[in-house]
Amino acid sequence: MEERFAVVASAGSYLQEEDGETVRLPHRWTPGGVGVRSAFTGGHVLNLAVAACVLNDLYREAATSGVELRGVRVRAEGGFDTSRWESTGISYAVEVDSDAPQTLIAALIATVDEVAEIPRALRQGATVTRSAD
């Protein structure tokens, strides 16, 4: 049986999540911070790591390439086979508010998909060990 875990990370403009379920966190690239909508379970936190990394890297890569972003929303969702607690995969979707041409935004999103550290690490498989401390 599969259980699904969905999260949202958003910043800026009309894309910023504003409801009673959203937690606001400081963010170095956005004056209003980032809104996070997520339950606090392992499945949610894993998916939030993907959403947060993609959001961060969108702002970082946009600044590098001179693209101005007014807002970003990243929704990530993934499942776990609850009989083994094995991930069935994570997918994410990006919304961007910008005056930049759509071709530039598409290229920015493609670049981030290649360079975002957390998705890259998960795609390669990560070793997790418990320390003796």
N, C-alpha and C positions, 0 to 999 in steps of 0.2 A: 504494500500500500504506500502511496506517495503523499507526502504532506508538502504544501507550498508555503513559501515565505516571501512576501513582497515588501519592499522598502522604497522610499523616495528621499533624495537629497536635492535641494533646490536653493537657488540664490538669485537675487535681483529681480527687478521688474515684475510683471504680472505672473511670472513663472514661480515666484516665491510662494511656498506653501504657507498658508496662514489659517490654521484651525487649532482647536484645542488639543489635538494629538501631536502637534509639531513642536519639537524642541529646537531652540535657537542656539547655535554655537558660533564662536568667533571664527573668522576666516580672513587670511591675509590679503586676498585679492578682491574681496567684496566688503564695502563699508557696512552693510546691513547684516553680515554674517551669512551662515548657511542654515536653512531649515531642514530638520531631519524628522521624517515620519517613519517610525519603526517600533515594533515591539522589542523587548529585550530577551531574546532567545538566541541560542547559538546559530540557528539557521538564519535568523534575521540579521545578526551581526556580521556573519560571513557575507551576505549579500550587500549589506551596507558598506563593507570595505570596498567592494567593487564600485558601487555607486559613488562613494565619496572620492575614490581615486580618480574615476573618470571625470567627475566635476572639477576637481582640483587641476587635473591635467588639461582640461579644456581651457580654463583660465590661463594657465601657464603657457600653453602653446599658442593661444590667441595673442597674448602679450608679446611673445617672441616674434610672431608673424605680423603684428600690427593690426589685428582684427579686434574691433571693439565689441565686447559682449555686454548687453544690458541685463541679460538673465540666462540662467541655465536650469533645466530640470532633468534629473537622471532617475529613471525608475529601474530598479533591478529586482528580479524575481528568480527564485530557484527552488528546487525541490529536493527532498530527501526520501529515499526508500526507507520507511520507518521499520521495516523488518530487519534491516542491517545498519541503519543510519549512515547510508552512503549517499553522497550527493548525486542527483540525477542531472546536474548541470545548472548553470546560471545564465540568464539572458538579461540584457539591459537595453533600454531605449533612451534616446537623448532628444530633448527639445531645446532649441537655442533661440533667444530673442536678440537680433542684431540687424543692423542696416547693411551689413556686408552681403555681397552677392551670394546666392544659394550655392553656387559652385565652390566658393571659398569656404563656406560653412561645411559643406560635404567633405571637402579635402581636410579641413580641421578635424572633423569627427573621425575620418579614416586614419589620420595621423595618430590621434589619441588612442584609437583602438590598437594600434601597433605598439605604442610606447608606454601606455599606462602600466605601472609596475605591478599592481595587485592582480589585474587580469592576466598579465604575462606570467606571473609566478604560479597562479592557479592552473593556467593552461599547460605549464611544464610539469606540474605535480610538485607539491611542497612537502618536505619532510618535517614532521612535528615531533619533537621529543620533550620529555619532562626532565627538568634539571634537578640536581640533587639538593639545591638550596631550598 
